[in-house]
C-alpha cells in the first residue's frame, strides 16, 4: 500500500493509471445500475474524467 501512495505522490504512471481505470469502471457501473437516477446522471462525467485522466497520465514516467 505504501508503494501505491508513493507512486501517487511522485506522479508515477502505474498508480495514477489504476485510479483512472477505477474511475472509468465506476462510471460504467453508474451508467448500468437501475436504482439511483443521480448516479446515472453523473455517470457520463465520471467516465469522461477517468478517460481524460488516463490519457494524461499515460504520459507520466514509469
C-alpha beads as a LAMMPS data file, in Angstrom:
LAMMPS data file: protein, C-alpha beads

62 atoms
61 bonds

1 atom types
1 bond types

-500.0 500.0 xlo xhi
-500.0 500.0 ylo yhi
-500.0 500.0 zlo zhi

Masses

1 110.0

Atoms # bond

1 1 1 0.000 0.000 0.000
2 1 1 2.810 2.416 0.740
3 1 1 4.226 1.768 -2.741
4 1 1 0.882 2.838 -4.221
5 1 1 0.795 6.023 -2.114
6 1 1 4.398 6.779 -3.033
7 1 1 3.526 6.342 -6.713
8 1 1 0.696 8.825 -6.355
9 1 1 2.901 11.390 -4.643
10 1 1 5.721 11.005 -7.164
11 1 1 3.337 11.141 -10.161
12 1 1 4.191 7.663 -11.411
13 1 1 2.198 6.150 -14.245
14 1 1 1.146 2.849 -12.657
15 1 1 -0.619 4.265 -9.622
16 1 1 -2.407 7.046 -11.497
17 1 1 -3.470 4.697 -14.311
18 1 1 -5.080 2.486 -11.685
19 1 1 -7.007 5.459 -10.268
20 1 1 -8.137 6.449 -13.771
21 1 1 -9.193 2.870 -14.539
22 1 1 -11.217 2.697 -11.325
23 1 1 -12.945 5.954 -12.277
24 1 1 -13.817 4.574 -15.709
25 1 1 -15.171 1.353 -14.189
26 1 1 -17.139 3.335 -11.605
27 1 1 -18.651 5.490 -14.345
28 1 1 -19.712 2.425 -16.340
29 1 1 -21.218 0.875 -13.215
30 1 1 -23.090 4.097 -12.502
31 1 1 -24.407 4.057 -16.065
32 1 1 -25.711 0.489 -15.837
33 1 1 -27.296 0.478 -12.382
34 1 1 -31.101 0.854 -12.265
35 1 1 -31.503 2.164 -8.691
36 1 1 -30.472 5.805 -8.409
37 1 1 -31.133 8.459 -11.025
38 1 1 -28.493 10.763 -9.521
39 1 1 -25.770 8.143 -10.074
40 1 1 -26.968 7.690 -13.653
41 1 1 -26.915 11.458 -14.160
42 1 1 -23.251 11.741 -13.157
43 1 1 -22.076 8.560 -14.884
44 1 1 -21.031 10.261 -18.119
45 1 1 -18.939 12.927 -16.393
46 1 1 -17.224 10.328 -14.168
47 1 1 -16.402 8.175 -17.205
48 1 1 -15.202 11.225 -19.134
49 1 1 -12.956 12.393 -16.268
50 1 1 -11.481 8.897 -15.962
51 1 1 -10.811 8.702 -19.695
52 1 1 -9.173 12.121 -19.910
53 1 1 -7.179 11.345 -16.775
54 1 1 -5.987 8.068 -18.318
55 1 1 -4.858 9.878 -21.460
56 1 1 -2.943 12.460 -19.409
57 1 1 -1.265 10.026 -17.018
58 1 1 -0.185 7.767 -19.857
59 1 1 2.491 10.419 -20.456
60 1 1 3.831 10.208 -16.879
61 1 1 7.180 8.445 -16.298
62 1 1 7.247 4.802 -15.231

Bonds

1 1 1 2
2 1 2 3
3 1 3 4
4 1 4 5
5 1 5 6
6 1 6 7
7 1 7 8
8 1 8 9
9 1 9 10
10 1 10 11
11 1 11 12
12 1 12 13
13 1 13 14
14 1 14 15
15 1 15 16
16 1 16 17
17 1 17 18
18 1 18 19
19 1 19 20
20 1 20 21
21 1 21 22
22 1 22 23
23 1 23 24
24 1 24 25
25 1 25 26
26 1 26 27
27 1 27 28
28 1 28 29
29 1 29 30
30 1 30 31
31 1 31 32
32 1 32 33
33 1 33 34
34 1 34 35
35 1 35 36
36 1 36 37
37 1 37 38
38 1 38 39
39 1 39 40
40 1 40 41
41 1 41 42
42 1 42 43
43 1 43 44
44 1 44 45
45 1 45 46
46 1 46 47
47 1 47 48
48 1 48 49
49 1 49 50
50 1 50 51
51 1 51 52
52 1 52 53
53 1 53 54
54 1 54 55
55 1 55 56
56 1 56 57
57 1 57 58
58 1 58 59
59 1 59 60
60 1 60 61
61 1 61 62
